[in-house]
Amino acid sequence: MIIDWLIFAFTGSDALVNIASVATIVLFGLGLMSYRANSKRIERETGRRMAEERKMASTNIYIELRDTLDGLNRDTHPEDALSFGTKDGQNMFFVNRIFNHDFYDSLICSGRISFLKPDLQQKIRDVFKNIKEHNEVLKVTAKTRDEFGDKIPPKAYEYYMWMDGCEQRLMEVIPEIQEELKKDSGISPS
């Protein structure tokens, strides 16, 4: 049937019009096939780039969290470990160290945090909020220690107690986030 139509199309009085019509249909079909193939290629490349971005973001956040966790280790950095006794005999411990959050800030500003899963993004936001608060409270406690030395005013104990609790939470939460980062992005940082 198609062969009969093609013979008629190329031998009739309007052969040139018919040839142009067939050529248009063939070119349209080839263009559509090319578009589909190109779209699939672009989709694969975009997926690959997103996976690379997720892995890079995860690796760098993982390392930044690892450095924070290392900084919280009082055994590794005894020179930064501070301890204060309270009136009721409790000891409060905290680390006199500012923690880095530059890469996290970069991820937020660039929007690359969106390459991570939403629930993981929220956990990371929460932990870095605590890290930033830790740094700010540490600045306040440093001023208090400089001003009052060992005679710490009672109001300052609230800061020290908060620092002690914050560091404990960070030491619990950071390893969990690191495990999720490894699972989510397939990273294996050294």
MARFI-514624 format. One record per residue: x, y, z of N, C-alpha, C in turn; residue in three letters. Coordinates in steps of 0.02 Angstrom, whole numbers, plus 50000, padded with zeros to 5 digits. Atoms other than C-alpha are relative to their C-alpha. Layout:
N
XYZXYZXYZALA ...
***
This chain:
190
500414994150000500005000050000500435006350000MET 499564994249998501385012250045500395000549935ILE 499615000050063502365007049890499575002749943ILE 500454997450052500845010249779499925007550006ASP 500094992749990500615027349856500635003749978TRP 499384996750019502465031649832500085000249923LEU 499955000150073502395026249648499535005349970ILE 500474995050024500845036949621500265007050015PHE 499784993449980501615051449716500575002649956ALA 499434997850038503185051849611499885000049924PHE 500135000250072502365049149441499425004349978THR 500584996050017500805059849449500195007049977GLY 499884993250025500595077649386500285004650052SER 499734995849946501005085149555500584996450035ASP 499455004049971502545074349582500465004250044ALA 499554995649962503615088949643499695001850067LEU 500354998449937502315093849774499994993950045VAL 500035006249961502135075849828500684998250029ASN 499315001349975504025073649842500165004650057ILE 499884995149946504125089549947499624998050063ALA 500405002149942502735083050060500324994150035SER 499685005949971503595066350086500655002050035VAL 499374997749971505265074950116499875003750066ALA 500174996349939504445086450245499824995150056THR 500195004949949503675071650336500614996250025ILE 499395003749980505335062050335500455004450043VAL 499584995549961506305077250397499705001450069LEU 500334999049936505025080550532500104993950046PHE 499895006249962505165062350589500714999450025GLY 499305000249979507065063150591500155005250054LEU 499914994849949507005079550688499724998050067GLY 500315002349939505835072050816500434994650034LEU 499565005249973506965056850837500635003050031MET 499404996749975508475068050857499865003850065SER 500194996349940507565078850985499934995350060TYR 500095004949946507075063651089500674997250024ARG 499345002749982508845056551084500405005250039ALA 499634994649968509585073351132499715001450070ASN 500324998949934508325075551275500224994750049SER 499795005549956508785058651347500745000950021LYS 499304998949985510635062851336500075005750051ARG 499974994449954510365079551423499754997950069ILE 500275002549936509315070951557500524995850037GLU 499485004249968510705058251589500575004450026ARG 499464995649978512035071951598499795004150060GLU 500244996149942510965082351716499984995650062THR 500015004749944510695067251828500704998650026GLY 499315001449981512555063551827500305006150037ARG 499744993949968512985081751869499705001050070ARG 500324999349934511715082052010500294995050050MET 499705005049955512435066052082500705002150021ALA 499334997549984514185073552073499965005850050GLU 500104994449954513575089552158499804997550069GLU 500225002849936512695079452294500594996850036ARG 499425003449969514265069252323500515005150025LYS 499534994849979515375084752330499745003650062MET 500304996549943514175093752448500034995550062ALA 500005004749944514015078352558500704999050028SER 499305001049977515895075552566500245006050039THR 499754994049966516265093552614499635001250066ASN 500374999349936514875094352745500254994750049ILE 499755005449958515475077552812500675002050032TYR 499344998049975517255084252829499945005750051ILE 500094994549954516665100352911499724997550067GLU 500285003049939515635090153036500524995850036LEU 499465004049970517105078353064500485004450039ARG 499554995349966518205093253107499695002750064ASP 500354997649940516895099653229500014994650054THR 500005005549953516745082553310500704999050030LEU 499325000549975518635081553324500155005650049ASP 499894994349955518665098953403499654999350066GLY 500375001149938517395093353532500324994650044LEU 499685005449963518505078953586500495002950051ASN 499594997049947519225084453753500654996150010ARG 499395003949994520495070353750500515002049947ASP 499564998150055521205075553582500275007150009THR 499824993049993521235094053626499915002250073HIS 500094998249929521465095253816500145007450014PRO 499844992949990522165112853797499395004449991GLU 500614996150012520435118753741499434998150047ASP 500545002449956519415109253871499995004250064ALA 500104996049939518715120054011499494996550044LEU 500455003049952517845114354168499865005150055SER 500194995649946516885124254297499544996250046PHE 500445003049951516095118254457499435004850016GLY 500574995949982514365124454503499924999950076THR 500124999749928513715128754675499744993450028LYS 500265006549976512835111954687500484994349986ASP 499505005250007514445102554651500064996849932GLY 499955002850067514135098554468500585003249963GLN 499494997250044515515100754343499705001149931ASN 500204998550069515185108954176500634999949958MET 499445000350046516315105554031499805003249935PHE 500104997850068516485114353867500685001349968PHE 499394999150039517765116953731500055007449980VAL 499874993050016518515134153708500275000349929ASN 499795000350070518555132953519499425002149955ARG 500494997950050517635141553377500004994749944ILE 500065005150052516975129153248499845003149932PHE 500084997550069517035131953061499324998149972ASN 500625001550035515445133052959500005003349931HIS 499944996550065516095141152798499694996049943ASP 500275003850056515655126952681499244999550004PHE 500725000249991513915125352754499705006649976TYR 500254993550022513665144052728500025000749924ASP 499944999850073514275142252549499454995949967SER 500545004250027513025128152517499335003650003LEU 500634996449992511615138852583499965005849950ILE 500004994250046512105154352482499944997949927CYS 500015002150070512345144652321499374996049982SER 500595004250013510765134252342500174992749990GLY 499805006950012511765118252326499784995250056ARG 500275004349947511055111952490499404996249974ILE 500605003250027509525107652386500154993449964SER 499825006450030510495093152308499914994350049PHE 500095005149948510275084052474499264998950014LEU 500705001549984508675075752533499745005150051LYS 500284994849956507495087952623500084998550075PRO 499935001549928507525078652791500735000550022ASP 499294999349985509425078052785500215007450002LEU 499874992849999509485096552742499805003050067GLN 500244997349937508455100252897500454998150058GLN 499545002249947509585089953010500655003949997LYS 499384996350008511105098652939499905007350022ILE 500154993049978510295115852963499985000450075ARG 500064999949927509885111553143500684999550034ASP 499355000849968511645105753185500445006149989VAL 499594994050011512455120853104499725006150036PHE 500294994749957511245132253195500304999450069LYS 499695001149934511895124453356500745001950000ASN 499284998350005513695126453297500095007550002ILE 499964992750001513415144853260499835003050068LYS 500184997749933512545147553427500564998650050GLU 499425001749958513985138553512500545005249993HIS 499484995050012515205150553431499835006750032ASN 500214993549972514195165853485500024999950076GLU 499995000549926513975159853665500714999650025VAL 499305000449981515825155753671500325007050004LEU 499744993149998516215173953630499775003550063LYS 500264996949938515105179553775500374997250060VAL 499675003049942515895167153896500745002150003THR 499294997750001517645172553841500055006950031ALA 500004993349970517225190553886499894999650075LYS 500145000949928516535184754054500624997550036THR 499405002749968518095174654092500555005350002ARG 499504994750000519205189354041499855005250054ASP 500204994749953518215201354150500014997750072GLU 500085002249931517905190654304500494994650022PHE 499535005349982519245177154298499654994050029GLY 500305005949969518835162854416499355001650038ASP 500604998149963517455172654504499445001549951LYS 500514999550052516105169454377499335001950031ILE 500664998149972514455178354409499484994649987PRO 500495005450007512955166854434499644999949932PRO 500354999850065512105172754273500424996649946LYS 499575003050050513615166654173499964992450000ALA 500065007349996513325148854234499494997349950TYR 500495002250050511805147954121500324999049932GLU 499645000850064512945150653972500434993750000TYR 499575005849996514155137454032499604993549998TYR 500435005950001512755125054062499734998849930MET 500255000750069512055128553889500564997249956TRP 499435002550040513795125853813500104992650010MET 499905007149984513985109253903499464995849966ASP 500555003750031512265103353842500045000149924GLY 499954999350073512535109853665500534995349973CYS 499465004350024514175100653647499814992650005GLU 500235006949994513395084553711499534998249942GLN 500475001350055511995086053582500384999349933ARG 499615000350062513245089553443500364993449994LEU 499635006450002514265074153490499544994149986MET 500485005450014512685063553479499745000449928GLU 500344999150064511935070853320500474999749940VAL 499544999750057513465073553209500154993149971ILE 499875006650031513905054953189499394997249962PRO 500615002350035512085051353141499955003349931GLU 500044996350063512125064853007500554997549953ILE 499465002550042513805058552944499824993449968GLN 500215006550027513085041052923499495001149944GLU 500504998550052511605048152825500335002849938GLU 499644997250057512785058152715500354994549961LEU 499665005550034513775042352677499504995749962LYS 500505004150034512205032452636499685003649942LYS 500364996250052511345046152536500415001249938ASP 499594997950057512805050752426500554995149982SER 499505005050017513915035452428500715002550010GLY 499324997549988515405045052497500384995450046ILE 499575003749954516865037052584500605004350017SER 499454995449984517885051252657500514996650045PRO 499475002949960519545047152735500105003850064SER 
***
